[in-house]
Amino acid sequence: MQYVYLLKCSDGTVYTGCTNNLERRLKEHESGKIEYTPQRQPLFLETYIAFTDKYAAYNFEKYLKSGSGKAFCFKRLVKKDRVRPA
């Protein structure tokens, strides 16, 4: 399985990522191994979507990082409290 995930950061931004091992990847974020998130702790896993096709997952992640994808993300996938686009 491939997972596209959204992390809500303490500064109000949302990190979008893709992985085949969600638990390991979240531990990497929490331990500071991912460049974007060490200074934005604590992190909250807002949502994740599982895909059986890795290319579909990569394409969805790419879409969520686009202008219309960010609009969709903030309208449908992320709670509105204290969030601002990255």
Protein Blocks (a to p, Z undefined) as FASTA:
>chain_A
ZZddddddfkopacddddfblklmmmmmmnopamklmmmcccddfbdcddfblklmmmmm
mmmmmmklmmmmmmmmpcfehpacZZ
